[in-house]
Amino acid sequence: MFSTFLTEIFVKKLIAANWKMHKTRAEARDLIKDIVDGLHTKPAINTEIVIFPPYTALDASLASSEIALGAQNVYPAEQGAFTGEISTSMLQDVGCTWVLTGHSERRHILGESSIFIGKKTAFALEHGLSVILCIGETLEEREMDLLQSVLYGQIEDALYDIKDFSHLVIAYEPVWAIGTGKVASADDIRFVHALVRGHLQKICGKNHIRILYGGSVKPENATEILKIDNVNGLLVGGASLQAGSFLNIVHAAQ
Ligand code: PGA
């Protein structure tokens, strides 16, 4: 049973679309319709797709057998006086089954700490959401030879409170590759994904946690990145905002 589960999650590639602060409700509906139509014309075999629209576009009717819905953020409390925040049950109420945590824009622009990200990650998992936890180093940290300590620290802080890892996915997104057009080299990705895999095994003894790559993924580089060891899928920003380029990335996973 466990090995069937393992085979299934590692054979299937997880392709996630982070729309960030883009798309009105009408635009979101049109884009998802175009993606689903594209998947009916050319099905995505052995691929799992999750889309993270902005909150205002979240709508259970957009989820389907082809596409799961996720939210770009969540607050780690059931309800209460948390102005501007959103709970796991509110997200589930609008059809979300996934949430993103630890995205570098939340770490570096919104000032979220690794400890707070860990709280959100554990809370969301305990409340029935699957989580993509993003980790990644800045260019400065890489140049100062801090790659390993930054990534290990982000992983340890985030995993500290987690009891059940079965719905956790990690996305390695080097900050310098996000939205910049600078994709990490195949050697960089192979090296970091092996480091992350090894560290996950060491600290939680689990080997079924999928590791995605994110950062300037495009139809032109998706096939090559997906062939790298320990790359179990992709987290796509800019190239997920048009049906054509996103579908080309999804089909690159076949
Ligand atoms: P990008 O964004 O594909 O536009 O680089 C990726 C992300 O931020 O998740």
Boltz pocket constraint, residues with backbone or C-beta under 6 A from the ligand:
constraints:
  - pocket:
      binder: B
      contacts: [[A, 18], [A, 173], [A, 177], [A, 178], [A, 179], [A, 180], [A, 181], [A, 214], [A, 215], [A, 216], [A, 217], [A, 235], [A, 236], [A, 237], [A, 238], [A, 239]]
      max_distance: 6.0
